[in-house]
Amino acid sequence: MYTEIKTLGGRRTPHVRVPGARVSVAFSGMIAFFASVTALYAQPTLRDAFKDNFLVGVAINDGHIAEKDSSRTALITAQFNTITPENVMKWGPIHPGEGKYNFDLADRYVDFGEKHGMFVIGHTLVWHQQTPQWVFRNADGSPADRDTLLARMREHIHTVVGRYRGRIKGWDVVNEALAEDGSLRGSQWREIIGDDYIIKAFQFAHEADPDAELYYNDYSIENPAKRAGAITLLKKLKAAGVHITGVGIQEHASLTWPSAGALDETIAVFAKLGLKVMITELDVDVLPSRKKNIGSAEITENEAADPALNPYTEGLPGNMQQRLARRYAELFGIYLKHRGTVTRVTLWGVTDDNSWLNDWPIKGRTSYPLLFDRAGNPKPAFDAVIKLTQSK
């Protein structure tokens, strides 16, 4: 019989041959295996390092939820204490047609979190992307009216949130409702319902689960104009008596954006509103880009392929690994400064190979934005983050 054993990092030992009661193992392979296991369990974890400061989470995809790779399951459960679904709970996947719901993967996602004692996040209820067009249309293809769309929104939120009442602890209720200048985005939600669609979404979510935490989530709100728009929006929600627990700063960062000062100020300003602050979709893009909107994570943006914008196809050079490590240390240092206000920091992806940045804004690039590499091994950035807590 042949057995292949994987470590957490995805490395494989040489095959082990078991002929009856006799065991023959390549000595060097066995030494490597036990050394790897010893290193794994001796290594501090993110969840333990920050346990007195905030939750540390990760966005997981369909394969992670289905536990297709035991090494990735082990990595997720060892390192993180909260999870967010990358796609399976967005409107399109979970509610593709009127009266039709697909709960299989969503159910497995919640089961996964509960089984491993994690704080389970729902993402996302109302968004201008990944929402099927039937939601905004009548049977004849004409635009739905306000009452019809409000009824569909309410039915969707009550059904989805109600199904996981008491099990999903926090929801990204409305996602990315602001334009870069801080004004409300001209989405179909707003065009048909009006500006109060955001208020209605929060009201419906609170009705469906009065005990769940409810969040507004957006990118590039560290930029002054958009931050001002977010503050105005959040104040209006609170003035309307909306139950809102916190604001999610997505933090799709680069090596230079946002500045430490801008991030520090943004967290402080939201804290003054009496809201919790979550870092909800953290990654750091080390690749060059021609994006005009600094901090933008608008998924419709795209750039033409150019080898100059994909320079590290053979691996990230050591000097860039160190720049990434310093950047992550800077960001986590600010989060630690605001411990108590910042209640959760979630990485947007488990390992570099499954990051959305491999395909955005240019498809097929080799990106390195996370704390674990393509084999599941911790990067220098991981060590830099862990050391922040060991020095205190």
C-alpha positions in Angstrom: 0.0 0.0 0.0 1.2 3.5 -0.7 0.2 6.5 1.3 1.0 10.1 0.6 1.1 12.4 3.7 0.7 16.2 3.4 1.9 18.8 5.8 0.0 21.9 6.5 2.1 23.8 4.0 1.2 21.3 1.2 4.7 19.7 1.1 4.6 15.9 0.6 6.8 13.3 2.2 8.2 10.5 0.1 5.8 7.6 -0.4 5.6 5.1 2.5 5.5 1.4 1.6 3.6 -0.9 4.0 4.0 -4.6 3.0 2.0 -6.5 5.6 3.5 -5.8 9.0 6.8 -4.6 7.6 7.3 -0.8 7.1 10.0 0.6 4.9 10.5 4.3 4.9 13.2 6.5 3.4 15.0 7.7 6.5 15.6 11.2 5.1 11.9 11.5 4.2 10.8 10.5 7.7 13.2 13.0 9.3 11.8 15.7 6.9 8.2 14.8 7.8 8.7 14.9 11.6 10.7 18.2 11.3 7.8 19.7 9.4 5.2 18.6 11.9 7.3 19.8 14.8 7.8 23.2 13.2 4.1 23.4 12.4 3.0 22.9 16.0 5.8 25.0 17.5 4.8 28.0 15.3 2.5 30.6 16.8 -0.8 31.1 15.0 -2.6 34.3 14.1 -5.7 33.5 16.2 -3.6 32.9 19.3 -1.2 35.8 18.7 -4.1 38.4 18.5 -6.6 36.7 20.9 -6.5 39.6 23.3 -6.9 42.2 20.6 -9.3 41.2 17.8 -10.5 38.3 15.8 -8.4 37.3 12.8 -10.4 35.9 9.9 -10.2 34.7 6.3 -12.5 34.6 3.3 -13.0 31.0 2.1 -14.1 29.8 -1.3 -16.2 26.8 -2.5 -13.3 24.4 -2.4 -12.4 25.3 1.2 -16.1 25.0 2.3 -16.3 21.5 0.7 -13.0 20.6 2.4 -11.4 19.4 -0.8 -7.9 19.8 0.5 -7.2 18.7 4.0 -4.0 20.8 4.3 -6.0 23.9 3.5 -8.7 22.9 6.0 -6.0 22.5 8.7 -4.5 25.8 7.8 -7.8 27.7 8.1 -8.8 26.1 11.3 -5.3 26.5 12.9 -4.8 30.1 12.0 -8.2 31.8 12.0 -11.2 32.2 14.4 -13.7 33.8 12.0 -14.6 33.2 8.4 -16.3 35.1 5.6 -17.8 33.4 2.5 -16.0 34.8 -0.6 -19.0 34.2 -3.0 -21.4 31.5 -1.9 -23.8 33.9 0.0 -24.0 36.6 -2.6 -27.4 37.0 -4.3 -26.5 35.3 -7.6 -25.2 32.0 -6.2 -27.7 31.7 -3.3 -30.8 33.1 -5.0 -30.4 32.7 -8.8 -34.1 32.8 -9.7 -37.4 34.0 -8.3 -38.5 31.5 -5.7 -35.3 29.4 -6.3 -32.6 29.2 -3.6 -29.3 27.2 -3.5 -28.4 26.6 0.1 -26.2 23.6 -0.1 -22.8 25.4 0.0 -24.1 28.1 2.3 -25.3 25.5 4.8 -21.9 23.7 4.6 -20.2 27.0 5.1 -22.1 27.7 8.3 -21.6 24.1 9.5 -17.9 24.5 8.9 -17.7 27.6 11.0 -19.7 26.1 13.8 -17.8 22.8 13.8 -14.5 24.7 14.3 -15.9 27.2 16.9 -15.6 30.2 14.6 -17.4 33.6 14.5 -19.4 33.2 11.2 -19.9 36.2 8.9 -22.6 36.5 6.2 -21.5 38.3 3.0 -23.4 40.1 1.4 -27.1 40.9 1.3 -27.4 43.9 -1.0 -24.8 44.8 -3.6 -24.9 46.2 -7.1 -22.7 43.3 -8.4 -23.5 39.6 -8.6 -27.2 40.3 -8.4 -29.3 38.6 -11.2 -31.2 40.9 -13.5 -34.5 39.2 -12.7 -34.3 41.0 -9.4 -34.7 44.3 -11.1 -37.1 43.3 -13.9 -40.7 42.4 -14.4 -41.6 39.2 -16.3 -41.9 41.2 -19.5 -38.4 42.6 -19.0 -39.5 46.1 -18.0 -38.0 47.7 -14.9 -39.6 46.7 -11.6 -41.2 49.4 -9.5 -40.2 50.5 -6.0 -42.8 48.3 -4.2 -41.8 45.2 -6.2 -38.1 45.6 -5.6 -38.6 46.3 -1.9 -40.7 43.2 -1.6 -38.0 41.1 -3.3 -35.3 42.6 -1.1 -37.3 41.9 2.0 -38.1 38.3 1.0 -34.5 37.6 0.1 -33.1 39.1 3.4 -35.8 37.5 5.6 -35.2 34.1 3.9 -31.4 34.1 4.0 -30.8 35.8 7.3 -33.8 34.0 8.9 -32.4 30.6 7.8 -29.2 31.3 9.7 -30.7 33.2 12.6 -28.5 32.8 15.7 -25.8 31.0 13.7 -24.4 33.7 11.5 -23.2 36.3 14.0 -22.6 39.3 11.7 -23.8 40.4 8.2 -22.4 42.7 5.6 -25.8 44.1 4.9 -25.0 46.7 2.2 -21.8 46.5 0.2 -20.1 49.3 -1.8 -23.0 51.8 -2.0 -20.7 54.8 -2.4 -19.0 56.3 -5.5 -15.4 57.5 -5.3 -16.5 61.1 -4.7 -18.5 60.1 -1.7 -21.9 60.3 -3.3 -24.3 57.4 -3.4 -23.6 55.1 -6.3 -26.2 55.1 -9.1 -27.1 51.5 -8.7 -30.3 49.9 -9.8 -31.2 49.6 -6.1 -31.0 53.3 -5.8 -32.6 54.1 -9.2 -35.7 52.0 -8.5 -36.2 52.3 -4.7 -34.5 55.6 -3.9 -31.8 56.6 -1.4 -33.6 54.9 1.4 -32.9 51.4 0.0 -30.0 51.2 2.4 -32.1 52.0 5.4 -34.7 49.4 4.3 -32.0 46.7 3.9 -30.8 47.2 7.5 -34.3 47.3 8.8 -35.2 44.0 7.0 -31.9 42.4 8.3 -32.7 43.4 11.9 -36.2 42.1 11.6 -34.9 38.7 10.4 -32.3 38.4 13.2 -32.5 41.0 16.0 -29.3 39.7 17.7 -27.0 39.7 14.6 -24.4 42.4 14.2 -25.0 44.4 11.0 -22.3 46.2 9.0 -21.8 48.6 6.1 -18.9 47.5 4.0 -16.9 49.4 1.4 -13.5 49.9 -0.3 -11.2 53.0 -0.5 -13.0 54.7 2.3 -9.6 55.8 3.6 -9.6 58.4 0.8 -10.8 61.7 2.1 -13.8 62.3 -0.3 -15.2 58.8 0.0 -14.6 58.7 3.8 -16.6 61.9 4.1 -19.4 60.3 2.1 -19.3 57.2 4.4 -19.5 59.4 7.5 -22.5 61.2 6.1 -24.2 57.9 5.2 -23.5 56.3 8.6 -24.8 59.4 10.4 -28.0 59.3 8.4 -28.5 55.6 9.2 -28.0 56.2 12.9 -30.3 59.3 12.8 -33.0 57.1 11.1 -32.8 54.7 14.1 -31.2 52.0 12.0 -29.6 49.1 13.9 -26.0 49.2 12.6 -23.2 47.7 14.6 -20.1 48.5 12.6 -18.4 49.6 9.4 -16.2 47.3 7.3 -13.0 48.8 5.8 -12.2 46.5 3.0 -8.5 47.5 2.9 -7.4 46.2 -0.5 -4.1 47.9 0.0 -0.9 48.4 -2.0 2.6 48.8 -0.8 2.1 52.5 -0.5 -1.7 53.0 -0.2 -3.4 53.8 2.2 -0.9 55.9 4.1 -0.5 55.1 7.8 -1.9 58.5 8.7 -5.0 58.1 6.5 -5.8 54.6 7.9 -5.2 55.8 11.5 -7.5 58.8 10.9 -10.2 56.7 9.2 -10.5 54.2 12.0 -10.6 57.0 14.6 -13.3 58.9 12.8 -15.6 55.8 12.5 -15.0 55.1 16.2 -16.3 58.5 17.1 -19.6 57.5 15.5 -19.9 54.8 18.1 -19.3 52.0 15.6 -17.1 48.9 15.7 -14.6 48.8 12.9 -13.7 45.7 10.9 -10.9 45.2 8.4 -12.9 43.0 6.2 -11.1 42.1 2.9 -7.4 42.7 3.6 -4.7 42.0 1.0 -1.7 43.9 -0.2 -1.0 44.1 -3.9 2.7 44.1 -4.7 2.3 44.2 -8.5 2.5 47.3 -10.6 -0.8 48.7 -11.9 -2.1 51.5 -14.1 -5.3 51.9 -12.0 -6.4 55.5 -11.8 -8.5 55.3 -8.7 -6.2 54.6 -5.8 -7.6 52.0 -3.5 -10.4 51.1 -5.9 -11.6 47.5 -5.8 -14.3 47.9 -8.5 -14.5 44.4 -10.0 -15.6 45.8 -13.4 -12.2 47.5 -13.9 -9.7 45.8 -16.2 -6.4 46.4 -17.8 -4.8 45.0 -20.9 -2.2 42.2 -20.3 1.3 43.5 -20.2 4.4 41.5 -19.1 5.6 44.7 -17.3 2.6 44.4 -15.0 3.3 40.8 -14.2 7.0 40.8 -13.3 7.2 38.0 -10.7 6.0 34.9 -12.6 8.9 32.8 -11.2 8.4 33.9 -7.6 8.5 37.0 -5.4 12.1 38.2 -5.0 13.5 38.4 -1.4 13.6 42.2 -1.4 9.9 42.3 -2.3 9.1 39.7 0.3 10.7 42.1 2.9 8.7 45.1 1.5 5.5 43.1 1.9 6.5 42.1 5.4 7.2 45.7 6.4 3.8 46.8 4.9 1.8 44.1 6.7 3.6 45.0 10.0 2.7 48.7 9.4 -1.0 47.9 8.8 -1.3 45.5 11.8 0.5 48.0 14.0 -2.2 50.5 13.3 -4.9 47.9 14.0 -3.3 47.1 17.3 -3.2 50.8 18.1 -7.0 50.8 17.8 -7.6 47.5 19.6 -11.1 47.7 21.1 -12.4 49.7 18.2 -11.0 47.2 15.6 -12.8 44.0 16.5 -11.9 41.8 13.4 -9.2 41.7 10.7 -10.1 39.4 7.8 -7.7 38.4 5.1 -9.4 38.1 1.6 -8.1 34.7 0.7 -6.3 31.8 2.4 -3.2 31.4 0.1 -1.7 33.5 -2.7 -3.0 31.0 -5.4 -6.6 31.6 -4.6 -6.5 35.4 -4.3 -8.9 37.4 -6.6 -5.9 39.6 -7.4 -4.5 36.9 -9.7 -7.3 37.9 -12.1 -7.9 41.6 -11.3 -7.5 44.0 -12.9 -5.5 41.8 -15.3 -6.4 38.2 -15.8 -3.8 35.5 -15.3 -1.2 37.4 -13.3 0.9 35.8 -10.5 0.0 37.7 -7.4 1.4 37.6 -3.8 -0.9 39.5 -1.6 -1.5 37.3 1.4 0.3 35.9 4.4 0.6 32.3 3.1 2.2 31.3 -0.2 0.9 29.0 -2.9 2.0 25.9 -1.0 0.4 27.1 2.2 3.6 28.1 3.8 3.9 31.3 6.0 5.7 34.1 4.3 8.0 36.7 5.9 5.0 38.9 6.2 3.4 36.3 8.5 6.4 36.3 10.7 6.4 40.1 10.8 2.8 40.3 11.9 3.3 37.6 14.6 6.3 39.5 16.0 4.2 42.6 16.7 2.5 40.7 19.5 5.6 39.0 20.8 7.3 42.4 21.3 4.6 43.7 23.6 
